[in-house]
Every structure is written in C-alpha cells, then in structure tokens.
Amino acid sequence: MVTIALAAPLFYAGHKLRTRDANDLLKADKRQPVLYLRPFHNDGEKFEQNLAKIVTKIGPFIAIGKPGEKLSTLGANRMYVSNSEWQQKVLKLMKQSKIGILHIC
C-alpha cells in the first residue's frame, strides 16, 4: 500500500514532464487549435483532463500556463507568456482557433 502511495505522485510528475509545450505542438499539428480559457485556480481539475481526451480529436488543446508554474498541469498543453503580452496572445489564438472553451467558476 505504501508503494502505491509513493508511486502515484511520481507517475503524475513524470506525465507532466512529458507534456509537450503548446508552441511546439502548434508547429507539429497543423489543425486549428482548441483554446481553453479558465481561471488558474481551476488547474489540476479532472475536468480538464477528461476534456482533453475529447477535444484533442478536433485539434491541439492549448491554454496559457499559470505564471511561475514549474510543471504544466495535465490536460491542455500550455504556453507561457509574460504578464504584458498574454492578452495579445489570447486574442491571436482566438482568431486562429477552431473552438474556444471558456470555463467560468
């Protein structure tokens, strides 16, 4: 039982390390992206991981990453931008995206 309790966080961290940067993903996958906008306090919710399983069939699932985040959260692939440029980046991504998903809570 102790082994399982120790293995789960390591598995989760390893999966996060393998997550592809959204900028790299957009270069490799030429489909229009699915943009995910949410408050950062929703990061880490199982909802986003489940949503990713569905929407990645439509296009690359991308989001802006939380500033200062060391490992990206599972779900949408993150891109990181400065505080001064995030609004311009989101507007550009909205124009490029096939679908935008806004999670309000």
N, CA, C and O atoms as a MOPAC input file, in Angstrom:
PM7 MOZYME 1SCF
protein

 N      0.82300 1    -1.19300 1     0.00000 1
 C      0.00000 1     0.00000 1     0.00000 1
 C      0.86800 1     1.25700 1     0.00000 1
 O      0.54800 1     2.22900 1    -0.68500 1
 N      1.95600 1     1.24600 1     0.75900 1
 C      2.85800 1     2.39800 1     0.82000 1
 C      3.49900 1     2.62200 1    -0.54400 1
 O      3.68100 1     3.76600 1    -0.96100 1
 N      3.84200 1     1.54600 1    -1.24200 1
 C      4.46200 1     1.65600 1    -2.55800 1
 C      3.53400 1     2.36900 1    -3.53200 1
 O      3.97500 1     3.22700 1    -4.29800 1
 N      2.26600 1     2.02100 1    -3.50600 1
 C      1.29700 1     2.67000 1    -4.38100 1
 C      1.16800 1     4.14700 1    -4.03700 1
 O      1.09100 1     4.98700 1    -4.93400 1
 N      1.14400 1     4.46900 1    -2.76200 1
 C      1.03200 1     5.86600 1    -2.33000 1
 C      2.23400 1     6.68000 1    -2.78000 1
 O      2.09500 1     7.86600 1    -3.07700 1
 N      3.40000 1     6.07400 1    -2.83600 1
 C      4.59900 1     6.77800 1    -3.28400 1
 C      4.70300 1     6.82200 1    -4.80500 1
 O      5.23000 1     7.78300 1    -5.36300 1
 N      4.20600 1     5.79400 1    -5.47400 1
 C      4.32800 1     5.71100 1    -6.92500 1
 C      3.40000 1     6.68200 1    -7.64600 1
 O      3.76900 1     7.22500 1    -8.68700 1
 N      2.22200 1     6.90600 1    -7.11800 1
 C      1.24200 1     7.76400 1    -7.79600 1
 C      1.76800 1     9.17800 1    -8.05900 1
 O      1.66300 1     9.65600 1    -9.18900 1
 N      2.33500 1     9.87000 1    -7.04800 1
 C      2.85600 1    11.21500 1    -7.32900 1
 C      4.01300 1    11.20100 1    -8.33000 1
 O      4.15000 1    12.13200 1    -9.12300 1
 N      4.83800 1    10.16600 1    -8.30400 1
 C      5.95100 1    10.06600 1    -9.25100 1
 C      5.43600 1     9.85100 1   -10.67100 1
 O      5.95600 1    10.44000 1   -11.61900 1
 N      4.42400 1     9.01400 1   -10.81600 1
 C      3.81100 1     8.78200 1   -12.11900 1
 C      3.21900 1    10.08600 1   -12.66000 1
 O      3.40200 1    10.41900 1   -13.83100 1
 N      2.52200 1    10.80500 1   -11.81600 1
 C      1.88300 1    12.07700 1   -12.18300 1
 C      2.93700 1    13.09300 1   -12.61600 1
 O      2.77100 1    13.76000 1   -13.63800 1
 N      4.01500 1    13.21500 1   -11.84900 1
 C      5.09200 1    14.15900 1   -12.18800 1
 C      5.76500 1    13.76700 1   -13.50100 1
 O      6.09100 1    14.63400 1   -14.31200 1
 N      5.97200 1    12.47900 1   -13.71600 1
 C      6.57500 1    12.01600 1   -14.96300 1
 C      5.70600 1    12.33600 1   -16.15600 1
 O      6.20900 1    12.72600 1   -17.20900 1
 N      4.41600 1    12.17600 1   -16.00200 1
 C      3.48700 1    12.50200 1   -17.08300 1
 C      3.52800 1    13.99900 1   -17.38900 1
 O      3.48800 1    14.39900 1   -18.55300 1
 N      3.60700 1    14.80800 1   -16.36200 1
 C      3.68300 1    16.26000 1   -16.54700 1
 C      4.96600 1    16.65600 1   -17.27100 1
 O      4.95700 1    17.57000 1   -18.09600 1
 N      6.07000 1    15.97300 1   -16.96500 1
 C      7.34500 1    16.27000 1   -17.62100 1
 C      7.30700 1    15.92600 1   -19.10700 1
 O      8.00700 1    16.54900 1   -19.90500 1
 N      6.50100 1    14.94700 1   -19.47900 1
 C      6.39900 1    14.53200 1   -20.88000 1
 C      5.42600 1    15.40000 1   -21.67300 1
 O      5.35500 1    15.28100 1   -22.89600 1
 N      4.68300 1    16.26000 1   -21.00700 1
 C      3.70100 1    17.09900 1   -21.68700 1
 C      4.40600 1    18.05800 1   -22.63500 1
 O      5.37900 1    18.71500 1   -22.26700 1
 N      3.91100 1    18.12400 1   -23.82500 1
 C      4.51300 1    18.93900 1   -24.87500 1
 C      4.12900 1    20.41300 1   -24.71400 1
 O      2.98900 1    20.72800 1   -24.37100 1
 N      5.06600 1    21.29500 1   -24.95800 1
 C      4.80700 1    22.73300 1   -24.95200 1
 C      3.82800 1    23.05500 1   -26.08100 1
 O      3.95700 1    22.51800 1   -27.18100 1
 N      2.85900 1    23.91900 1   -25.82100 1
 C      1.83500 1    24.24800 1   -26.81100 1
 C      2.42300 1    24.84400 1   -28.08100 1
 O      1.91800 1    24.57500 1   -29.17100 1
 N      3.47600 1    25.64700 1   -27.97100 1
 C      4.08700 1    26.22500 1   -29.16500 1
 C      4.65500 1    25.13800 1   -30.06400 1
 O      4.49000 1    25.19700 1   -31.28300 1
 N      5.31900 1    24.14700 1   -29.48300 1
 C      5.85000 1    23.02200 1   -30.25600 1
 C      4.71900 1    22.21500 1   -30.87900 1
 O      4.80500 1    21.79400 1   -32.03200 1
 N      3.66800 1    22.00600 1   -30.11100 1
 C      2.52200 1    21.25000 1   -30.60700 1
 C      1.87900 1    21.94100 1   -31.80300 1
 O      1.53200 1    21.28600 1   -32.78600 1
 N      1.71800 1    23.25600 1   -31.72700 1
 C      1.09800 1    24.00000 1   -32.82500 1
 C      1.94500 1    23.95700 1   -34.09600 1
 O      1.40600 1    24.00000 1   -35.20100 1
 N      3.25800 1    23.87400 1   -33.94600 1
 C      4.13500 1    23.75000 1   -35.12400 1
 C      3.99500 1    22.38000 1   -35.76600 1
 O      4.04500 1    22.25400 1   -36.99000 1
 N      3.81900 1    21.35600 1   -34.94500 1
 C      3.75100 1    19.98000 1   -35.44100 1
 C      2.35000 1    19.59400 1   -35.92800 1
 O      2.21800 1    18.84100 1   -36.89300 1
 N      1.33200 1    20.09300 1   -35.28300 1
 C     -0.05000 1    19.73900 1   -35.61000 1
 C     -0.68300 1    20.93700 1   -36.30500 1
 O     -0.93900 1    21.96100 1   -35.67100 1
 N     -0.93400 1    20.81400 1   -37.59500 1
 C     -1.40300 1    21.95200 1   -38.39400 1
 C     -2.91900 1    22.18500 1   -38.32000 1
 O     -3.43400 1    23.10700 1   -38.95200 1
 N     -3.63000 1    21.35600 1   -37.55400 1
 C     -5.06600 1    21.59700 1   -37.38200 1
 C     -5.27300 1    22.86700 1   -36.55400 1
 O     -4.39300 1    23.27600 1   -35.79700 1
 N     -6.42900 1    23.47600 1   -36.70700 1
 C     -6.75000 1    24.64600 1   -35.89000 1
 C     -6.85000 1    24.20600 1   -34.43300 1
 O     -7.42400 1    23.15500 1   -34.14600 1
 N     -6.30000 1    24.99600 1   -33.50700 1
 C     -6.33500 1    24.59400 1   -32.10200 1
 C     -7.70100 1    24.77800 1   -31.45500 1
 O     -8.58000 1    25.46700 1   -31.97100 1
 N     -7.83800 1    24.13200 1   -30.30300 1
 C     -8.96600 1    24.33400 1   -29.41000 1
 C     -8.39600 1    25.09500 1   -28.22100 1
 O     -7.56600 1    24.57000 1   -27.47900 1
 N     -8.84000 1    26.32200 1   -28.04500 1
 C     -8.31200 1    27.19200 1   -26.99200 1
 C     -9.12700 1    27.03900 1   -25.72200 1
 O    -10.35400 1    27.14200 1   -25.74200 1
 N     -8.44100 1    26.79300 1   -24.62200 1
 C     -9.08900 1    26.60500 1   -23.32700 1
 C     -8.73900 1    27.78400 1   -22.42600 1
 O     -7.57500 1    27.98900 1   -22.08300 1
 N     -9.74700 1    28.55300 1   -22.04900 1
 C     -9.57400 1    29.69700 1   -21.15700 1
 C    -10.26100 1    29.38600 1   -19.84100 1
 O    -11.42500 1    28.98700 1   -19.81500 1
 N     -9.53200 1    29.57200 1   -18.74800 1
 C    -10.06400 1    29.24800 1   -17.42700 1
 C     -9.32200 1    30.04900 1   -16.37200 1
 O     -8.22000 1    30.53600 1   -16.62400 1
 N     -9.91900 1    30.19300 1   -15.18000 1
 C     -9.16700 1    30.78700 1   -14.07300 1
 C     -8.09900 1    29.78600 1   -13.62800 1
 O     -8.34200 1    28.58000 1   -13.62200 1
 N     -6.93700 1    30.27700 1   -13.26400 1
 C     -5.83800 1    29.39500 1   -12.88500 1
 C     -6.17300 1    28.51400 1   -11.68800 1
 O     -5.61200 1    27.42700 1   -11.55300 1
 N     -7.07400 1    28.96200 1   -10.81700 1
 C     -7.40200 1    28.13100 1    -9.65200 1
 C     -8.12600 1    26.83800 1   -10.05100 1
 O     -8.27600 1    25.93800 1    -9.22400 1
 N     -8.57600 1    26.73700 1   -11.30700 1
 C     -9.19700 1    25.50000 1   -11.78900 1
 C     -8.17200 1    24.49300 1   -12.29500 1
 O     -8.52900 1    23.35300 1   -12.59200 1
 N     -6.91000 1    24.88900 1   -12.39900 1
 C     -5.88000 1    23.96600 1   -12.87800 1
 C     -5.78900 1    22.74800 1   -11.97400 1
 O     -5.92800 1    22.84300 1   -10.75500 1
 N     -5.55800 1    21.62500 1   -12.58800 1
 C     -5.42300 1    20.38900 1   -11.82500 1
 C     -6.71800 1    19.62500 1   -11.65100 1
 O     -6.71900 1    18.52600 1   -11.09700 1
 N     -7.82700 1    20.19400 1   -12.11700 1
 C     -9.10700 1    19.50900 1   -12.00200 1
 C     -9.18100 1    18.36500 1   -13.01500 1
 O     -8.66100 1    18.47400 1   -14.12600 1
 N     -9.81200 1    17.30200 1   -12.63300 1
 C    -10.00100 1    16.14100 1   -13.51000 1
 C    -10.80800 1    16.52200 1   -14.75200 1
 O    -10.65900 1    15.91300 1   -15.81100 1
 N    -11.66800 1    17.54000 1   -14.60900 1
 C    -12.48200 1    18.00800 1   -15.73400 1
 C    -11.62200 1    18.31300 1   -16.95300 1
 O    -11.95400 1    17.90600 1   -18.06600 1
 N    -10.52500 1    19.02300 1   -16.74800 1
 C     -9.66700 1    19.40800 1   -17.86800 1
 C     -9.02700 1    18.18800 1   -18.52300 1
 O     -8.91100 1    18.12900 1   -19.74700 1
 N     -8.61600 1    17.22400 1   -17.72000 1
 C     -8.01900 1    16.00700 1   -18.26900 1
 C     -9.04300 1    15.23300 1   -19.11000 1
 O     -8.71300 1    14.72500 1   -20.18200 1
 N    -10.26800 1    15.14900 1   -18.62400 1
 C    -11.32700 1    14.47100 1   -19.37800 1
 C    -11.67000 1    15.22400 1   -20.65800 1
 O    -11.89200 1    14.61700 1   -21.70500 1
 N    -11.71000 1    16.53600 1   -20.56400 1
 C    -11.97900 1    17.37300 1   -21.72200 1
 C    -10.89500 1    17.18300 1   -22.78600 1
 O    -11.19500 1    17.13800 1   -23.97900 1
 N     -9.65400 1    17.07300 1   -22.35900 1
 C     -8.54000 1    16.88300 1   -23.28100 1
 C     -8.70500 1    15.61200 1   -24.11200 1
 O     -8.38600 1    15.60100 1   -25.30100 1
 N     -9.19600 1    14.56000 1   -23.50000 1
 C     -9.39800 1    13.29300 1   -24.22100 1
 C    -10.38900 1    13.45600 1   -25.37400 1
 O    -10.28300 1    12.78100 1   -26.39800 1
 N    -11.33900 1    14.34900 1   -25.19500 1
 C    -12.36800 1    14.56200 1   -26.21300 1
 C    -11.90100 1    15.54400 1   -27.28600 1
 O    -11.96900 1    15.24500 1   -28.47800 1
 N    -11.43200 1    16.70700 1   -26.86500 1
 C    -11.16900 1    17.77600 1   -27.83800 1
 C     -9.89300 1    17.58600 1   -28.64000 1
 O     -9.74800 1    18.21100 1   -29.69100 1
 N     -8.96800 1    16.75800 1   -28.19600 1
 C     -7.75800 1    16.53300 1   -28.99700 1
 C     -8.08400 1    15.80200 1   -30.30100 1
 O     -7.24400 1    15.73900 1   -31.19900 1
 N     -9.28700 1    15.25300 1   -30.41400 1
 C     -9.73300 1    14.66600 1   -31.68100 1
 C    -10.06500 1    15.75600 1   -32.68900 1
 O    -10.05300 1    15.51900 1   -33.89700 1
 N    -10.36300 1    16.95700 1   -32.18700 1
 C    -10.73500 1    18.09400 1   -33.03100 1
 C     -9.50500 1    18.88900 1   -33.45100 1
 O     -9.38000 1    19.29500 1   -34.60700 1
 N     -8.60300 1    19.10500 1   -32.50500 1
 C     -7.39900 1    19.89200 1   -32.75900 1
 C     -6.54300 1    19.93600 1   -31.52100 1
 O     -6.94500 1    19.42500 1   -30.47600 1
 N     -5.36300 1    20.54000 1   -31.61000 1
 C     -4.49100 1    20.64600 1   -30.43500 1
 C     -5.19400 1    21.43600 1   -29.32600 1
 O     -5.73200 1    22.51500 1   -29.57000 1
 N     -5.18400 1    20.89900 1   -28.13100 1
 C     -5.85400 1    21.50600 1   -26.97500 1
 C     -4.82900 1    22.35300 1   -26.23900 1
 O     -3.88900 1    21.82500 1   -25.64600 1
 N     -5.01200 1    23.66900 1   -26.27900 1
 C     -3.99800 1    24.57800 1   -25.74100 1
 C     -4.58200 1    25.56700 1   -24.74300 1
 O     -5.77300 1    25.87700 1   -24.75700 1
 N     -3.69600 1    26.04900 1   -23.87500 1
 C     -4.06900 1    27.03900 1   -22.86400 1
 C     -2.82900 1    27.85100 1   -22.51100 1
 O     -1.70200 1    27.42900 1   -22.76800 1
 N     -3.04700 1    28.99800 1   -21.93000 1
 C     -1.96100 1    29.79800 1   -21.37700 1
 C     -1.63100 1    29.22800 1   -20.00200 1
 O     -2.52700 1    28.99800 1   -19.19000 1
 N     -0.35900 1    29.00200 1   -19.74400 1
 C      0.06400 1    28.44900 1   -18.46200 1
 C      0.10700 1    29.50500 1   -17.37200 1
 O      0.27900 1    30.69500 1   -17.63500 1
 N     -0.05300 1    29.04400 1   -16.15700 1
 C     -0.01600 1    29.91700 1   -14.98600 1
 C      1.40600 1    30.45300 1   -14.79800 1
 O      2.36000 1    29.67400 1   -14.79500 1
 N      1.56100 1    31.77100 1   -14.64100 1
 C      2.89600 1    32.33300 1   -14.43700 1
 C      3.59600 1    31.69800 1   -13.23500 1
 O      3.00300 1    31.54500 1   -12.16700 1
 N      4.85400 1    31.33400 1   -13.42300 1
 C      5.64700 1    30.76400 1   -12.35000 1
 C      5.47500 1    29.26900 1   -12.17000 1
 O      6.13300 1    28.67000 1   -11.32000 1
 N      4.60600 1    28.65900 1   -12.95200 1
 C      4.35900 1    27.22400 1   -12.85000 1
 C      5.61500 1    26.45900 1   -13.27200 1
 O      6.17900 1    26.72400 1   -14.33300 1
 N      6.04600 1    25.51800 1   -12.44800 1
 C      7.26100 1    24.74500 1   -12.73600 1
 C      6.97800 1    23.58800 1   -13.69100 1
 O      7.73700 1    23.35200 1   -14.63000 1
 N      5.88800 1    22.87200 1   -13.44700 1
 C      5.46200 1    21.77100 1   -14.31400 1
 C      4.05300 1    22.06600 1   -14.79000 1
 O      3.19600 1    22.48000 1   -14.01000 1
 N      3.82100 1    21.84900 1   -16.07600 1
 C      2.48100 1    22.14300 1   -16.56700 1
 C      1.47800 1    21.14700 1   -16.00600 1
 O      1.81900 1    20.00600 1   -15.69300 1
 N      0.25000 1    21.59500 1   -15.88600 1
 C     -0.84100 1    20.77800 1   -15.37900 1
 C     -1.31300 1    19.84000 1   -16.48300 1
 O     -1.23200 1    20.18500 1   -17.66200 1
 N     -1.79600 1    18.67800 1   -16.12400 1
 C     -2.31100 1    17.73900 1   -17.10800 1
 C     -3.59600 1    18.27800 1   -17.71900 1
 O     -4.39300 1    18.93300 1   -17.04800 1
 N     -3.78100 1    17.99900 1   -18.97800 1
 C     -4.96200 1    18.47100 1   -19.69600 1
 C     -4.51900 1    19.17500 1   -20.95500 1
 O     -3.91800 1    18.55800 1   -21.83500 1
 N     -4.80400 1    20.45000 1   -21.05300 1
 C     -4.39600 1    21.23900 1   -22.21700 1
 C     -2.88000 1    21.43400 1   -22.20200 1
 O     -2.26200 1    21.51900 1   -21.14100 1
 N     -2.29900 1    21.50200 1   -23.38800 1
 C     -0.88500 1    21.82300 1   -23.49500 1
 C     -0.73000 1    23.31600 1   -23.25900 1
 O     -1.47800 1    24.12100 1   -23.81400 1
 N      0.23800 1    23.68000 1   -22.43700 1
 C      0.40200 1    25.07500 1   -22.02400 1
 C      1.46900 1    25.80800 1   -22.84400 1
 O      2.44300 1    25.22300 1   -23.31900 1
 N      1.24000 1    27.10300 1   -22.98500 1
 C      2.27400 1    28.01900 1   -23.46500 1
 C      2.37700 1    29.11900 1   -22.41900 1
 O      1.39000 1    29.48900 1   -21.78300 1
 N      3.56700 1    29.62500 1   -22.25800 1
 C      3.81400 1    30.61100 1   -21.20400 1
 C      4.20500 1    31.93900 1   -21.82700 1
 O      5.09400 1    32.01500 1   -22.67500 1
 N      3.52400 1    32.96900 1   -21.38800 1
 C      3.76300 1    34.32000 1   -21.89100 1
 C      3.86600 1    35.26800 1   -20.70200 1
 O      3.42900 1    34.95500 1   -19.59400 1
 N      4.44700 1    36.41900 1   -20.95300 1
 C      4.61000 1    37.38900 1   -19.87400 1
 C      3.28400 1    38.06500 1   -19.55700 1
 O      2.33500 1    38.00100 1   -20.33900 1
 N      3.23400 1    38.70800 1   -18.40900 1
 C      2.04400 1    39.44400 1   -17.98500 1
 C      1.66300 1    40.52400 1   -18.99300 1
 O      0.48100 1    40.80600 1   -19.19400 1
 N      2.65400 1    41.11700 1   -19.61600 1
 C      2.37100 1    42.21800 1   -20.53900 1
 C      1.88500 1    41.74100 1   -21.90600 1
 O      1.31600 1    42.53200 1   -22.65800 1
 N      2.09200 1    40.47600 1   -22.24600 1
 C      1.71300 1    40.01700 1   -23.58400 1
 C      0.59100 1    38.98100 1   -23.62800 1
 O      0.18700 1    38.57500 1   -24.71700 1
 N      0.08300 1    38.54400 1   -22.48900 1
 C     -0.89800 1    37.45200 1   -22.50800 1
 C     -2.18700 1    37.82100 1   -23.22200 1
 O     -2.77600 1    36.98000 1   -23.90100 1
 N     -2.63900 1    39.07100 1   -23.08000 1
 C     -3.90100 1    39.45800 1   -23.71700 1
 C     -3.78600 1    39.44000 1   -25.23800 1
 O     -4.68900 1    38.96400 1   -25.92600 1
 N     -2.68200 1    39.95600 1   -25.75900 1
 C     -2.46600 1    39.93100 1   -27.20400 1
 C     -2.36500 1    38.49600 1   -27.71700 1
 O     -2.88600 1    38.17000 1   -28.78400 1
 N     -1.69600 1    37.65200 1   -26.95400 1
 C     -1.53900 1    36.25200 1   -27.34600 1
 C     -2.87900 1    35.54700 1   -27.36600 1
 O     -3.15800 1    34.78500 1   -28.29200 1
 N     -3.71400 1    35.78100 1   -26.36800 1
 C     -5.04200 1    35.15400 1   -26.32600 1
 C     -5.88800 1    35.62300 1   -27.51000 1
 O     -6.57300 1    34.81400 1   -28.13600 1
 N     -5.84800 1    36.91500 1   -27.82400 1
 C     -6.61200 1    37.41600 1   -28.97500 1
 C     -6.15300 1    36.75700 1   -30.27300 1
 O     -6.97400 1    36.38600 1   -31.11100 1
 N     -4.85600 1    36.61600 1   -30.43300 1
 C     -4.30900 1    35.95800 1   -31.62600 1
 C     -4.75400 1    34.49500 1   -31.68400 1
 O     -5.14900 1    34.00300 1   -32.74100 1
 N     -4.68900 1    33.80800 1   -30.54700 1
 C     -5.10300 1    32.40300 1   -30.50300 1
 C     -6.60000 1    32.25100 1   -30.76100 1
 O     -7.02600 1    31.27700 1   -31.38100 1
 N     -7.39600 1    33.20300 1   -30.29100 1
 C     -8.84000 1    33.15800 1   -30.52800 1
 C     -9.13600 1    33.22800 1   -32.02400 1
 O    -10.03700 1    32.54700 1   -32.51200 1
 N     -8.38700 1    34.04300 1   -32.74300 1
 C     -8.57600 1    34.17300 1   -34.19300 1
 C     -8.15900 1    32.90300 1   -34.92700 1
 O     -8.75200 1    32.55400 1   -35.94800 1
 N     -7.14000 1    32.20900 1   -34.41400 1
 C     -6.62100 1    31.00200 1   -35.05800 1
 C     -7.42500 1    29.75800 1   -34.71800 1
 O     -7.40700 1    28.78500 1   -35.47200 1
 N     -8.12600 1    29.77600 1   -33.59900 1
 C     -8.74300 1    28.56800 1   -33.06400 1
 C    -10.02100 1    28.17400 1   -33.77200 1
 O    -10.78000 1    29.01900 1   -34.24700 1
 N    -10.23900 1    26.87600 1   -33.83300 1
 C    -11.47500 1    26.32600 1   -34.36400 1
 C    -12.59800 1    26.49100 1   -33.34600 1
 O    -13.73500 1    26.80700 1   -33.69600 1
 N    -12.25400 1    26.27100 1   -32.07900 1
 C    -13.21100 1    26.35700 1   -30.97500 1
 C    -12.52600 1    27.01600 1   -29.77800 1
 O    -11.32800 1    26.83000 1   -29.56300 1
 N    -13.27700 1    27.77000 1   -29.01700 1
 C    -12.80500 1    28.29500 1   -27.75300 1
 C    -13.68500 1    27.76300 1   -26.63600 1
 O    -14.91200 1    27.78800 1   -26.74000 1
 N    -13.07300 1    27.28800 1   -25.58500 1
 C    -13.81900 1    26.78800 1   -24.43400 1
 C    -13.50900 1    27.69500 1   -23.25600 1
 O    -12.35100 1    27.86500 1   -22.87600 1
 N    -14.54400 1    28.26800 1   -22.68900 1
 C    -14.39600 1    29.18100 1   -21.55900 1
 C    -14.98400 1    28.48700 1   -20.32300 1
 O    -16.18100 1    28.20800 1   -20.25900 1
 N    -14.12600 1    28.22200 1   -19.36100 1
 C    -14.54100 1    27.57100 1   -18.11400 1
 C    -14.62400 1    28.65700 1   -17.04500 1
 O    -13.60300 1    29.19900 1   -16.62100 1
 N    -15.82600 1    28.96500 1   -16.62100 1
 C    -16.04700 1    30.02000 1   -15.64200 1
 C    -16.47800 1    29.39100 1   -14.32300 1
 O    -17.48600 1    28.68700 1   -14.27100 1
 N    -15.74700 1    29.63200 1   -13.29200 1
 C    -16.07500 1    29.18100 1   -11.92800 1
 C    -15.12400 1    29.83700 1   -10.97000 1
 O    -15.20700 1    29.60900 1    -9.76300 1

